[in-house]
Amino acid sequence: MPGPVIAITMGDPSGIGPEIVVKALAHQSLYDMCRPIVIGDTVRLQEAAALLGSSLAVHTIARPAQATYTCGTIDCIDLQAVPPGHPFGVVSPVSGEAAYRYIARAAELCRTGETDAICTAPLSKEALHAAGHKFPGHTELLAHLTGTPEVSMMLVGPRLRVIHVTTHTGLIDAVAKIEPGLVERTIRRGHDTLVAAGIAQPRIGVCAINPHAGENGLFGHGEEAEKIEPAVAACRAKGWSVEGPLPGDALFFRAYRGDFDLVVAMYHDQGHIPIKVMGLEAGVNITVGLPVIRTSVDHGTAFDIAGRGIADEGSLIEALRQAAELAGHR
């Protein structure tokens, strides 16, 4: 049985996206688990292949049905969004507009059922904004494109999964935004995603906001009791295995040891640091709550090394594997 069709967006064409896409699609193992197509620019992929010294050919297509899905040839829906010779390593509104168009086309192809999942190479938030698209990143952009009012970011690394209650917002604003309803909905999205992935009764640990989970009022202003405990109680009443709020430092140690299948982090850095300390090539970003499956690399555009051919494709390969696995379960 053929694997799911995965739409790979090329990301910011001035970043490392084109070269990690070319590197990843040189692996036969990817074609053994999915049918990948690229939403991007044929010329840019050819330029990336040339700088890498790769022999991969690029096959321009208009629709996924025209793809060959053969290792050695990259199937690309060519949007012709950047001119030949467009510079690497710079923030550009042209690149920001291109990255937006890649995502918009991928979302449309998933909506029509022509593809089964989206896997994204990194974009530049600054370039996206310069092009007039005022979104904090992929997560919020895809929520907009699919008409989804609320989504969550889940990071998956070796022996650790983390879902975030808040993400791209300042710490003071994040604490203000956290409330029982949002925490409960985040836990539910994480729980449902793991059940759909084959974990019948996920074990979920919920982080506190303050050090030592507030230590009975010594730290903070009662945020744990006000904002988190009601959500945990509501989820436990459903029969789910949910524990917390727990001190973040102890919870991540226990999760890495294997006590939990998922950690619920309250804010961006609380969840990102434990994942990224394992290595950027190992992490995958999954947007939870969308009507489509979306996974992504867990690193940025790396403008400082873009165009040099030294970027590591490991995170993209893992993101494609996760997309294929989630699409297979669905």
C-alpha contacts under 8 A as a table, 3 or more apart, distances in Angstrom:
res1	aa1	res2	aa2	distance
2	P	34	C	7.20
2	P	35	R	7.55
3	G	32	D	7.51
3	G	33	M	5.50
3	G	34	C	4.15
3	G	35	R	5.85
3	G	324	A	7.32
3	G	328	G	7.69
4	P	33	M	7.79
4	P	34	C	5.06
4	P	35	R	5.85
4	P	115	T	7.49
4	P	116	D	5.78
4	P	117	A	7.68
4	P	324	A	6.13
4	P	327	A	6.45
4	P	328	G	6.80
5	V	34	C	6.08
5	V	35	R	4.57
5	V	36	P	5.79
5	V	37	I	7.38
5	V	114	E	7.78
5	V	115	T	4.96
5	V	116	D	5.24
5	V	117	A	6.79
6	I	34	C	6.79
6	I	35	R	6.02
6	I	36	P	4.82
6	I	37	I	6.28
6	I	115	T	5.97
6	I	116	D	5.88
6	I	117	A	4.96
6	I	118	I	5.67
6	I	119	C	6.73
6	I	320	L	7.62
6	I	323	A	7.37
6	I	324	A	7.28
7	A	36	P	6.14
7	A	37	I	5.20
7	A	38	V	5.80
7	A	39	I	6.50
7	A	106	A	6.15
7	A	115	T	6.40
7	A	116	D	7.77
7	A	117	A	6.22
7	A	118	I	4.81
7	A	119	C	6.10
8	I	36	P	6.83
8	I	37	I	5.98
8	I	38	V	4.63
8	I	39	I	5.90
8	I	106	A	7.88
8	I	118	I	5.97
8	I	119	C	4.77
8	I	120	T	5.61
8	I	121	A	7.23
9	T	38	V	5.82
9	T	39	I	4.82
9	T	40	G	6.24
9	T	99	A	7.83
9	T	102	Y	5.67
9	T	103	I	6.31
9	T	106	A	7.06
9	T	118	I	7.41
9	T	119	C	6.42
9	T	120	T	4.87
9	T	121	A	5.90
10	M	13	P	6.78
10	M	17	G	5.45
10	M	18	P	5.75
10	M	21	V	6.98
10	M	38	V	6.63
10	M	39	I	6.16
10	M	40	G	5.17
10	M	41	D	7.90
10	M	99	A	7.26
10	M	102	Y	7.05
10	M	120	T	6.87
10	M	121	A	5.45
10	M	122	P	7.79
11	G	15	G	7.57
11	G	17	G	5.28
11	G	18	P	7.44
11	G	40	G	7.94
11	G	99	A	5.22
11	G	102	Y	7.45
11	G	120	T	6.47
11	G	121	A	4.51
11	G	122	P	4.84
11	G	123	L	4.79
12	D	15	G	5.39
12	D	16	I	7.75
12	D	17	G	6.35
12	D	95	S	5.56
12	D	96	G	6.40
12	D	98	A	7.06
12	D	99	A	5.13
12	D	121	A	7.70
12	D	122	P	6.36
12	D	123	L	4.49
12	D	124	S	6.23
12	D	301	T	6.95
13	P	16	I	7.42
13	P	17	G	6.38
13	P	18	P	6.27
13	P	44	R	7.23
13	P	82	V	7.74
13	P	88	F	7.39
13	P	95	S	5.72
13	P	98	A	7.42
13	P	99	A	7.24
14	S	17	G	7.91
14	S	86	H	7.37
14	S	87	P	6.17
14	S	88	F	4.19
14	S	89	G	5.42
14	S	90	V	6.18
14	S	91	V	7.31
14	S	92	S	7.69
14	S	95	S	6.33
14	S	301	T	7.97
14	S	303	F	7.19
14	S	306	A	7.04
15	G	18	P	7.40
15	G	88	F	6.13
15	G	89	G	5.81
15	G	90	V	7.79
15	G	122	P	7.71
15	G	123	L	7.58
15	G	301	T	4.61
15	G	302	A	6.08
15	G	303	F	5.18
15	G	306	A	5.11
15	G	307	G	7.51
16	I	19	E	5.57
16	I	20	I	6.21
16	I	122	P	7.80
16	I	301	T	5.55
16	I	302	A	6.22
16	I	303	F	7.01
16	I	305	I	7.44
16	I	306	A	4.76
16	I	307	G	6.83
16	I	311	A	6.52
17	G	20	I	5.40
17	G	21	V	6.08
17	G	121	A	5.21
17	G	122	P	6.15
17	G	301	T	6.85
18	P	21	V	5.23
18	P	22	V	6.35
18	P	44	R	6.81
18	P	45	L	5.68
18	P	48	A	5.90
19	E	22	V	5.11
19	E	23	K	6.11
19	E	45	L	7.35
19	E	48	A	5.08
19	E	49	A	6.97
19	E	52	L	7.43
19	E	307	G	7.56
19	E	309	G	6.53
19	E	311	A	7.29
20	I	23	K	4.91
20	I	24	A	5.89
20	I	311	A	6.46
20	I	312	D	6.59
20	I	313	E	4.80
20	I	316	L	7.24
21	V	24	A	5.18
21	V	25	L	6.13
21	V	121	A	7.64
21	V	313	E	7.31
21	V	316	L	7.55
22	V	25	L	5.33
22	V	26	A	6.51
22	V	45	L	6.93
22	V	48	A	7.02
22	V	49	A	6.31
22	V	56	L	7.70
22	V	74	I	7.82
23	K	26	A	5.45
23	K	27	H	7.61
23	K	313	E	6.17
24	A	27	H	5.85
24	A	30	L	7.89
24	A	313	E	5.65
24	A	314	G	7.66
24	A	316	L	6.88
24	A	317	I	5.95
25	L	28	Q	7.49
25	L	30	L	7.00
25	L	71	C	7.00
25	L	72	G	7.76
25	L	74	I	7.02
26	A	56	L	7.22
26	A	71	C	6.56
26	A	72	G	6.41
27	H	30	L	5.84
27	H	31	Y	7.59
27	H	71	C	7.25
28	Q	31	Y	5.40
28	Q	32	D	6.57
28	Q	71	C	5.76
29	S	32	D	5.02
29	S	33	M	6.80
30	L	33	M	5.48
30	L	34	C	6.13
30	L	35	R	7.86
30	L	36	P	7.89
30	L	317	I	7.45
30	L	320	L	7.63
30	L	321	R	7.52
31	Y	34	C	5.24
31	Y	35	R	5.84
31	Y	36	P	7.19
31	Y	69	Y	7.13
31	Y	70	T	7.19
31	Y	71	C	6.55
33	M	321	R	7.36
33	M	324	A	6.67
34	C	324	A	5.95
35	R	69	Y	5.61
36	P	69	Y	6.62
36	P	75	D	7.58
37	I	64	P	7.18
37	I	67	A	7.33
37	I	69	Y	7.56
37	I	74	I	7.02
37	I	75	D	5.10
37	I	76	C	5.81
37	I	77	I	7.45
38	V	74	I	7.36
38	V	75	D	6.16
38	V	76	C	4.60
38	V	77	I	6.16
39	I	76	C	5.85
39	I	77	I	4.99
39	I	78	D	6.60
39	I	79	L	7.45
39	I	102	Y	5.56
39	I	103	I	7.96
39	I	105	R	7.39
39	I	106	A	6.78
40	G	44	R	7.96
40	G	76	C	6.56
40	G	77	I	6.22
40	G	78	D	5.45
40	G	79	L	5.88
40	G	80	Q	7.52
40	G	81	A	7.74
40	G	98	A	7.95
40	G	102	Y	5.90
41	D	44	R	5.32
41	D	45	L	6.38
41	D	76	C	7.16
41	D	77	I	7.29
41	D	78	D	4.65
41	D	79	L	5.64
41	D	80	Q	5.27
41	D	81	A	6.61
41	D	82	V	7.26
42	T	45	L	5.26
42	T	46	Q	6.24
42	T	58	V	6.46
42	T	59	H	7.76
42	T	60	T	6.50
42	T	76	C	6.29
42	T	77	I	7.72
42	T	78	D	5.46
42	T	80	Q	7.38
43	V	46	Q	5.01
43	V	47	E	6.15
43	V	80	Q	7.94
43	V	84	P	6.41
44	R	47	E	4.99
44	R	48	A	6.17
44	R	82	V	7.77
44	R	84	P	7.02
45	L	48	A	4.96
45	L	49	A	6.08
45	L	58	V	7.23
46	Q	49	A	5.00
46	Q	50	A	6.13
46	Q	57	A	7.57
46	Q	58	V	6.73
47	E	50	A	5.07
47	E	51	L	6.34
47	E	85	G	7.96
48	A	51	L	5.28
48	A	52	L	6.24
48	A	307	G	7.38
48	A	309	G	7.84
49	A	52	L	5.09
49	A	53	G	6.01
49	A	54	S	4.90
49	A	55	S	7.12
49	A	56	L	6.82
50	A	53	G	5.01
50	A	54	S	6.13
51	L	54	S	7.73
51	L	307	G	7.27
51	L	308	R	7.31
51	L	309	G	6.38
52	L	309	G	5.42
55	S	72	G	7.62
56	L	72	G	5.02
56	L	73	T	5.55
56	L	74	I	6.93
57	A	72	G	6.49
57	A	73	T	4.75
57	A	74	I	6.13
58	V	73	T	5.60
58	V	74	I	4.68
58	V	75	D	6.10
58	V	76	C	6.73
59	H	67	A	7.92
59	H	73	T	6.40
59	H	74	I	5.78
59	H	75	D	4.81
59	H	76	C	5.96
60	T	75	D	6.13
60	T	76	C	5.02
60	T	77	I	5.96
60	T	78	D	6.13
61	I	64	P	7.27
61	I	66	Q	6.00
61	I	67	A	6.63
61	I	75	D	6.65
61	I	76	C	5.80
61	I	77	I	5.03
61	I	78	D	6.88
62	A	66	Q	7.11
62	A	77	I	5.43
62	A	78	D	7.26
63	R	66	Q	5.76
63	R	67	A	7.52
63	R	77	I	6.79
64	P	67	A	5.42
64	P	77	I	7.84
64	P	114	E	6.49
64	P	115	T	7.33
65	A	114	E	7.75
67	A	75	D	5.67
68	T	73	T	7.92
68	T	75	D	6.90
69	Y	73	T	7.59
69	Y	74	I	7.71
69	Y	75	D	6.91
70	T	73	T	5.82
70	T	74	I	7.66
71	C	74	I	7.39
79	L	101	R	7.83
79	L	102	Y	7.57
80	Q	83	P	7.35
81	A	94	V	7.69
81	A	95	S	7.91
81	A	97	E	7.73
81	A	98	A	5.15
81	A	101	R	7.90
82	V	86	H	6.52
82	V	94	V	6.73
82	V	95	S	6.94
82	V	98	A	6.82
83	P	86	H	5.68
87	P	90	V	6.80
88	F	303	F	7.19
88	F	306	A	5.79
88	F	307	G	5.56
89	G	302	A	7.72
89	G	303	F	4.09
89	G	304	D	6.03
89	G	305	I	7.13
89	G	306	A	5.29
89	G	307	G	7.09
90	V	303	F	6.45
91	V	95	S	7.46
91	V	124	S	7.50
91	V	126	E	7.00
91	V	127	A	5.43
92	S	95	S	5.19
92	S	96	G	6.27
92	S	127	A	5.39
92	S	130	A	7.25
93	P	96	G	4.78
93	P	97	E	6.05
93	P	127	A	5.18
93	P	128	L	6.76
93	P	129	H	7.77
93	P	130	A	4.93
93	P	131	A	4.49
94	V	97	E	5.26
94	V	98	A	6.22
94	V	127	A	7.89
94	V	131	A	6.87
95	S	98	A	4.93
95	S	99	A	6.13
95	S	127	A	6.57
95	S	128	L	7.76
96	G	99	A	5.20
96	G	100	Y	6.29
96	G	123	L	7.52
96	G	124	S	6.91
96	G	125	K	7.90
96	G	126	E	7.85
96	G	127	A	4.35
96	G	128	L	4.08
96	G	129	H	7.26
96	G	130	A	6.83
96	G	131	A	5.42
97	E	100	Y	5.08
97	E	101	R	6.24
97	E	127	A	7.81
97	E	128	L	6.43
97	E	131	A	5.30
97	E	133	H	7.96
98	A	101	R	5.11
98	A	102	Y	6.27
99	A	102	Y	5.20
99	A	103	I	6.45
99	A	123	L	6.40
99	A	128	L	7.41
100	Y	103	I	5.31
100	Y	104	A	6.19
100	Y	128	L	7.05
100	Y	133	H	7.75
101	R	104	A	5.04
101	R	105	R	6.14
102	Y	105	R	5.35
102	Y	106	A	6.22
103	I	106	A	5.07
103	I	107	A	6.13
103	I	142	L	7.61
104	A	107	A	5.23
104	A	108	E	6.30
104	A	145	L	6.88
105	R	108	E	5.08
105	R	109	L	6.23
106	A	109	L	5.12
106	A	110	C	6.33
106	A	118	I	6.60
107	A	110	C	5.20
107	A	111	R	6.15
107	A	118	I	7.54
107	A	142	L	7.41
107	A	145	L	7.06
107	A	146	T	7.21
107	A	292	V	7.77
108	E	111	R	4.93
108	E	112	T	6.29
109	L	112	T	5.27
109	L	113	G	6.24
109	L	114	E	5.28
109	L	115	T	5.71
110	C	113	G	5.01
110	C	114	E	5.96
110	C	115	T	4.93
110	C	116	D	5.98
110	C	117	A	6.50
110	C	118	I	7.59
110	C	292	V	6.54
111	R	114	E	7.74
111	R	292	V	7.55
112	T	115	T	7.81
113	G	116	D	6.60
115	T	118	I	7.85
116	D	292	V	7.70
116	D	293	I	7.30
116	D	327	A	6.23
117	A	292	V	6.32
117	A	293	I	4.74
117	A	294	R	5.91
117	A	323	A	6.28
117	A	324	A	7.62
117	A	327	A	6.49
118	I	292	V	7.59
118	I	293	I	6.08
118	I	294	R	4.66
118	I	295	T	6.40
118	I	323	A	7.28
119	C	294	R	5.65
119	C	295	T	4.82
119	C	296	S	5.28
119	C	319	A	6.65
119	C	320	L	6.23
119	C	323	A	6.80
120	T	294	R	7.52
120	T	295	T	6.46
120	T	296	S	4.69
120	T	297	V	6.79
121	A	296	S	6.30
121	A	297	V	6.15
121	A	316	L	7.18
122	P	296	S	7.60
122	P	297	V	6.79
122	P	299	H	6.84
122	P	300	G	5.30
122	P	301	T	5.28
123	L	127	A	7.92
123	L	128	L	7.61
123	L	137	G	7.73
123	L	138	H	7.74
123	L	300	G	6.92
123	L	301	T	5.98
124	S	127	A	5.19
124	S	128	L	6.10
124	S	137	G	7.98
124	S	300	G	7.38
124	S	301	T	6.31
125	K	128	L	4.97
125	K	129	H	6.13
125	K	135	F	7.46
125	K	136	P	6.27
125	K	137	G	5.88
126	E	129	H	5.18
126	E	130	A	6.12
127	A	130	A	4.87
127	A	131	A	6.26
128	L	131	A	5.23
128	L	132	G	6.69
128	L	133	H	5.51
128	L	134	K	7.01
128	L	135	F	7.52
129	H	132	G	5.04
129	H	133	H	4.99
129	H	134	K	5.02
129	H	135	F	7.07
130	A	133	H	7.36
135	F	138	H	7.74
135	F	140	E	6.11
135	F	141	L	5.84
136	P	139	T	7.86
136	P	140	E	6.42
136	P	141	L	7.68
136	P	168	H	6.60
137	G	140	E	5.82
137	G	141	L	6.21
138	H	141	L	5.02
138	H	142	L	5.95
139	T	142	L	5.47
139	T	143	A	6.32
139	T	151	V	7.53
139	T	152	S	7.87
139	T	153	M	7.20
139	T	287	T	6.23
140	E	143	A	5.03
140	E	144	H	6.26
140	E	151	V	7.91
141	L	144	H	5.11
141	L	145	L	6.22
142	L	145	L	4.96
142	L	146	T	6.04
142	L	290	L	7.85
143	A	146	T	5.35
143	A	147	G	5.89
143	A	148	T	4.75
143	A	149	P	6.70
143	A	150	E	7.08
143	A	151	V	6.81
143	A	290	L	6.69
144	H	147	G	5.15
144	H	148	T	6.31
144	H	149	P	7.72
145	L	148	T	7.84
146	T	290	L	7.31
146	T	291	P	7.24
148	T	151	V	7.14
148	T	289	G	7.78
148	T	290	L	6.38
148	T	291	P	7.78
150	E	289	G	7.13
151	V	287	T	6.79
151	V	288	V	5.69
151	V	289	G	4.82
151	V	290	L	6.48
152	S	163	I	6.76
152	S	164	H	6.22
152	S	165	V	6.91
152	S	166	T	7.88
152	S	186	T	6.59
152	S	189	R	7.47
152	S	287	T	5.88
152	S	288	V	5.04
152	S	289	G	6.49
153	M	163	I	5.67
153	M	164	H	5.65
153	M	167	T	7.41
153	M	285	N	6.82
153	M	286	I	6.02
153	M	287	T	4.96
153	M	288	V	6.08
154	M	161	R	6.97
154	M	162	V	5.42
154	M	163	I	4.13
154	M	164	H	6.45
154	M	190	G	7.76
154	M	285	N	5.79
154	M	286	I	5.02
154	M	287	T	6.19
154	M	288	V	6.63
155	L	161	R	5.69
155	L	162	V	5.14
155	L	163	I	6.36
155	L	272	H	7.60
155	L	275	I	7.22
155	L	283	G	6.67
155	L	284	V	5.59
155	L	285	N	4.60
155	L	286	I	6.15
155	L	298	D	7.76
156	V	160	L	6.07
156	V	161	R	4.47
156	V	162	V	6.50
156	V	275	I	7.46
156	V	283	G	5.62
156	V	284	V	5.11
156	V	285	N	6.44
156	V	286	I	7.59
157	G	160	L	5.22
157	G	161	R	6.21
157	G	275	I	6.01
157	G	278	M	7.58
157	G	282	A	5.76
157	G	283	G	4.56
157	G	284	V	6.46
158	P	278	M	7.70
158	P	282	A	6.85
158	P	283	G	7.58
159	R	255	A	7.78
159	R	256	Y	5.68
159	R	257	R	7.92
159	R	258	G	7.20
160	L	255	A	6.53
160	L	256	Y	5.75
160	L	261	D	7.19
160	L	262	L	6.99
160	L	263	V	7.89
160	L	275	I	7.27
161	R	261	D	6.68
161	R	262	L	4.97
161	R	263	V	6.22
162	V	262	L	5.68
162	V	263	V	4.71
162	V	264	V	5.81
162	V	265	A	6.57
162	V	271	G	6.08
163	I	186	T	7.45
163	I	190	G	6.57
163	I	262	L	7.29
163	I	263	V	6.31
163	I	264	V	4.99
163	I	265	A	6.02
163	I	271	G	7.37
164	H	167	T	6.30
164	H	186	T	7.30
164	H	264	V	5.86
164	H	265	A	4.82
164	H	266	M	5.82
164	H	267	Y	6.17
164	H	268	H	6.79
164	H	271	G	6.74
165	V	178	I	7.19
165	V	182	L	6.93
165	V	183	V	6.04
165	V	186	T	5.91
165	V	264	V	7.04
165	V	265	A	6.19
165	V	266	M	4.95
165	V	267	Y	6.25
166	T	169	T	7.13
166	T	174	A	6.07
166	T	177	K	7.74
166	T	178	I	7.38
166	T	266	M	6.04
166	T	267	Y	4.89
166	T	268	H	6.38
167	T	174	A	7.82
167	T	267	Y	5.65
167	T	268	H	4.52
168	H	268	H	6.66
169	T	173	D	6.34
169	T	174	A	5.93
169	T	268	H	7.86
170	G	173	D	5.25
170	G	174	A	5.94
171	L	174	A	4.92
171	L	175	V	6.32
171	L	267	Y	7.19
172	I	175	V	5.41
172	I	176	A	6.47
173	D	176	A	5.07
173	D	177	K	6.11
174	A	177	K	5.04
174	A	178	I	6.30
174	A	266	M	7.97
174	A	267	Y	6.42
175	V	178	I	5.38
175	V	209	I	7.76
175	V	267	Y	7.93
176	A	179	E	7.88
178	I	182	L	6.48
178	I	183	V	6.89
178	I	227	K	6.46
178	I	266	M	7.57
179	E	182	L	5.53
179	E	183	V	6.26
179	E	226	E	7.75
179	E	227	K	4.68
179	E	228	I	7.05
180	P	183	V	5.10
180	P	184	E	6.02
180	P	226	E	7.58
180	P	227	K	4.87
180	P	228	I	5.63
180	P	229	E	7.67
180	P	230	P	6.02
180	P	231	A	5.01
181	G	184	E	5.16
181	G	185	R	6.15
181	G	231	A	6.71
182	L	185	R	5.15
182	L	186	T	6.12
183	V	186	T	5.14
183	V	187	I	6.24
183	V	227	K	7.75
183	V	228	I	6.57
183	V	231	A	5.98
184	E	187	I	5.15
184	E	188	R	6.17
184	E	231	A	4.69
184	E	232	V	6.95
184	E	234	A	7.35
184	E	235	C	6.87
185	R	188	R	4.99
185	R	189	R	6.19
186	T	189	R	5.16
186	T	190	G	6.28
186	T	264	V	7.81
187	I	190	G	5.17
187	I	191	H	6.00
187	I	235	C	7.73
187	I	264	V	6.90
188	R	191	H	4.99
188	R	192	D	5.97
188	R	235	C	7.72
189	R	192	D	5.26
189	R	193	T	6.10
189	R	288	V	6.43
189	R	289	G	6.26
190	G	193	T	5.20
190	G	194	L	6.35
190	G	262	L	7.53
190	G	288	V	7.26
191	H	194	L	5.40
191	H	195	V	6.25
191	H	202	P	6.39
191	H	204	I	7.76
192	D	195	V	5.06
192	D	196	A	6.08
193	T	196	A	5.10
193	T	197	A	6.22
193	T	288	V	7.18
194	L	197	A	4.85
194	L	198	G	6.42
194	L	199	I	5.43
194	L	200	A	7.65
194	L	202	P	6.58
195	V	198	G	5.20
195	V	199	I	4.75
195	V	200	A	5.13
195	V	201	Q	6.96
195	V	202	P	7.03
196	A	199	I	7.25
196	A	326	L	7.86
196	A	329	H	6.59
196	A	330	R	7.06
197	A	325	E	7.78
197	A	326	L	6.21
197	A	329	H	6.05
198	G	329	H	7.61
199	I	202	P	5.81
201	Q	240	W	7.05
201	Q	241	S	7.00
202	P	240	W	7.64
202	P	241	S	6.57
202	P	260	F	7.65
202	P	261	D	5.80
202	P	262	L	7.31
203	R	240	W	7.90
203	R	241	S	5.11
203	R	242	V	6.25
203	R	259	D	7.52
203	R	260	F	4.86
203	R	261	D	5.10
203	R	262	L	6.50
204	I	241	S	6.10
204	I	242	V	4.73
204	I	243	E	6.32
204	I	260	F	5.60
204	I	261	D	6.00
204	I	262	L	4.88
204	I	263	V	5.88
204	I	264	V	7.31
205	G	242	V	5.86
205	G	243	E	4.94
205	G	244	G	5.92
205	G	245	P	7.61
205	G	246	L	7.34
205	G	251	L	6.90
205	G	255	A	7.85
205	G	260	F	6.25
205	G	262	L	6.33
205	G	263	V	4.89
205	G	264	V	6.21
206	V	232	V	7.85
206	V	242	V	7.27
206	V	243	E	6.08
206	V	244	G	4.75
206	V	245	P	5.12
206	V	246	L	6.13
206	V	251	L	7.93
206	V	263	V	5.81
206	V	264	V	4.67
206	V	265	A	6.70
207	C	213	A	7.91
207	C	244	G	6.48
207	C	245	P	5.16
207	C	246	L	5.00
207	C	247	P	5.98
207	C	248	G	5.13
207	C	251	L	6.96
207	C	263	V	7.12
207	C	264	V	5.87
207	C	265	A	5.42
207	C	266	M	6.47
208	A	211	P	7.51
208	A	212	H	7.81
208	A	213	A	4.92
208	A	214	G	7.71
208	A	224	E	6.16
208	A	228	I	7.51
208	A	244	G	7.27
208	A	245	P	4.66
208	A	246	L	5.22
208	A	247	P	5.47
208	A	248	G	6.26
208	A	265	A	7.98
208	A	266	M	7.20
209	I	213	A	6.56
209	I	214	G	7.75
209	I	223	E	7.07
209	I	224	E	6.71
209	I	247	P	7.95
209	I	248	G	7.97
209	I	266	M	6.39
210	N	213	A	5.17
210	N	214	G	5.14
210	N	219	F	6.39
210	N	220	G	6.12
210	N	223	E	7.80
210	N	224	E	7.73
210	N	247	P	7.55
211	P	214	G	5.82
211	P	215	E	7.64
211	P	219	F	6.82
211	P	247	P	6.24
211	P	248	G	7.58
212	H	215	E	5.32
212	H	219	F	7.89
212	H	246	L	7.51
212	H	247	P	4.84
212	H	248	G	7.83
213	A	216	N	7.81
213	A	219	F	7.94
213	A	224	E	6.78
213	A	245	P	6.51
213	A	246	L	5.72
213	A	247	P	4.83
213	A	248	G	7.87
214	G	217	G	5.38
214	G	218	L	5.91
214	G	219	F	4.54
214	G	220	G	5.97
214	G	222	G	7.06
214	G	223	E	7.86
214	G	224	E	6.94
215	E	218	L	5.40
215	E	219	F	6.33
216	N	219	F	7.76
217	G	220	G	6.66
217	G	221	H	6.75
217	G	222	G	6.01
220	G	223	E	6.73
222	G	225	A	5.58
222	G	226	E	6.19
223	E	226	E	5.06
223	E	227	K	5.46
223	E	228	I	7.28
224	E	227	K	5.54
224	E	228	I	5.11
224	E	229	E	6.12
224	E	245	P	6.63
225	A	228	I	6.12
225	A	229	E	5.19
225	A	230	P	7.38
226	E	229	E	6.75
226	E	230	P	7.28
227	K	230	P	6.91
227	K	231	A	7.56
228	I	231	A	5.44
228	I	232	V	6.41
228	I	245	P	6.52
229	E	232	V	5.13
229	E	233	A	6.14
229	E	244	G	7.28
229	E	245	P	6.56
230	P	233	A	5.11
230	P	234	A	6.18
231	A	234	A	5.09
231	A	235	C	6.29
232	V	235	C	5.21
232	V	236	R	6.14
232	V	242	V	6.47
232	V	243	E	7.02
232	V	244	G	6.70
232	V	245	P	7.70
233	A	236	R	5.11
233	A	237	A	6.15
234	A	237	A	5.13
234	A	238	K	6.82
235	C	238	K	5.26
235	C	239	G	7.07
235	C	240	W	5.98
235	C	242	V	6.84
236	R	239	G	5.18
236	R	240	W	5.02
236	R	241	S	6.40
236	R	242	V	5.95
237	A	240	W	7.23
243	E	246	L	7.49
246	L	250	A	7.44
246	L	251	L	6.19
247	P	250	A	5.64
247	P	251	L	6.05
248	G	251	L	5.02
248	G	252	F	6.11
248	G	270	Q	7.53
249	D	252	F	5.62
249	D	253	F	6.53
250	A	253	F	5.20
250	A	254	R	6.27
251	L	254	R	5.12
251	L	255	A	6.06
251	L	263	V	7.71
252	F	255	A	4.95
252	F	256	Y	6.06
252	F	263	V	7.39
252	F	274	P	7.40
253	F	256	Y	5.30
253	F	257	R	6.22
254	R	257	R	4.95
254	R	258	G	6.39
254	R	259	D	5.46
254	R	260	F	7.07
255	A	258	G	5.08
255	A	259	D	5.10
255	A	260	F	4.73
255	A	261	D	6.96
255	A	262	L	7.37
255	A	263	V	7.14
256	Y	259	D	7.45
256	Y	260	F	7.85
258	G	261	D	7.20
260	F	263	V	7.06
264	V	271	G	7.90
265	A	268	H	7.56
265	A	270	Q	5.97
265	A	271	G	5.21
266	M	270	Q	6.83
266	M	271	G	7.64
267	Y	270	Q	5.59
267	Y	271	G	6.76
268	H	271	G	5.73
268	H	272	H	6.05
269	D	272	H	4.88
269	D	273	I	5.61
270	Q	273	I	6.27
270	Q	274	P	7.52
271	G	274	P	6.19
271	G	275	I	6.94
272	H	275	I	5.36
272	H	276	K	6.01
273	I	276	K	5.18
273	I	277	V	5.96
274	P	277	V	5.47
274	P	278	M	7.12
275	I	278	M	5.71
275	I	279	G	7.52
275	I	283	G	6.62
276	K	279	G	5.25
276	K	280	L	5.54
276	K	283	G	6.89
277	V	280	L	7.67
278	M	282	A	6.94
278	M	283	G	7.94
279	G	282	A	5.56
279	G	283	G	7.11
280	L	283	G	5.76
280	L	298	D	6.35
280	L	299	H	6.16
280	L	315	S	6.99
281	E	298	D	7.64
281	E	299	H	7.98
281	E	312	D	6.96
281	E	313	E	7.36
281	E	314	G	5.01
281	E	315	S	4.35
282	A	314	G	6.81
282	A	315	S	5.49
282	A	318	E	7.23
283	G	297	V	6.84
283	G	298	D	5.33
283	G	315	S	6.07
283	G	318	E	7.71
284	V	295	T	6.77
284	V	296	S	5.76
284	V	297	V	5.17
284	V	298	D	5.10
284	V	315	S	6.43
284	V	316	L	7.91
284	V	318	E	6.75
284	V	319	A	5.37
284	V	322	Q	7.95
285	N	295	T	5.49
285	N	296	S	4.86
285	N	297	V	6.01
285	N	298	D	5.50
285	N	319	A	7.44
286	I	293	I	7.98
286	I	294	R	5.84
286	I	295	T	4.35
286	I	296	S	6.32
287	T	290	L	6.79
287	T	293	I	7.42
287	T	294	R	5.65
287	T	295	T	6.45
288	V	293	I	7.95
288	V	294	R	7.97
290	L	293	I	6.85
290	L	294	R	7.91
293	I	323	A	6.84
293	I	326	L	7.25
293	I	327	A	6.94
294	R	323	A	6.83
295	T	319	A	5.63
295	T	320	L	7.30
295	T	322	Q	7.07
295	T	323	A	5.87
296	S	316	L	6.94
296	S	319	A	5.50
296	S	320	L	7.99
297	V	315	S	5.17
297	V	316	L	5.22
297	V	318	E	7.98
297	V	319	A	5.95
298	D	315	S	6.79
299	H	302	A	7.99
301	T	306	A	7.63
302	A	305	I	5.81
302	A	306	A	6.11
303	F	306	A	4.93
305	I	308	R	5.77
305	I	309	G	7.84
305	I	310	I	7.13
305	I	311	A	7.10
306	A	309	G	7.16
306	A	311	A	7.42
308	R	311	A	7.74
312	D	315	S	7.56
313	E	316	L	5.42
313	E	317	I	6.33
314	G	317	I	5.19
314	G	318	E	6.30
315	S	318	E	5.10
315	S	319	A	6.04
316	L	319	A	4.92
316	L	320	L	6.14
317	I	320	L	5.16
317	I	321	R	6.26
318	E	321	R	4.94
318	E	322	Q	6.20
319	A	322	Q	5.11
319	A	323	A	6.16
320	L	323	A	5.01
320	L	324	A	6.12
321	R	324	A	5.17
321	R	325	E	6.16
322	Q	325	E	5.05
322	Q	326	L	6.10
323	A	326	L	5.22
323	A	327	A	6.01
324	A	327	A	5.15
324	A	328	G	5.98
325	E	328	G	5.06
325	E	329	H	6.39
326	L	329	H	5.23
326	L	330	R	6.26
327	A	330	R	5.05
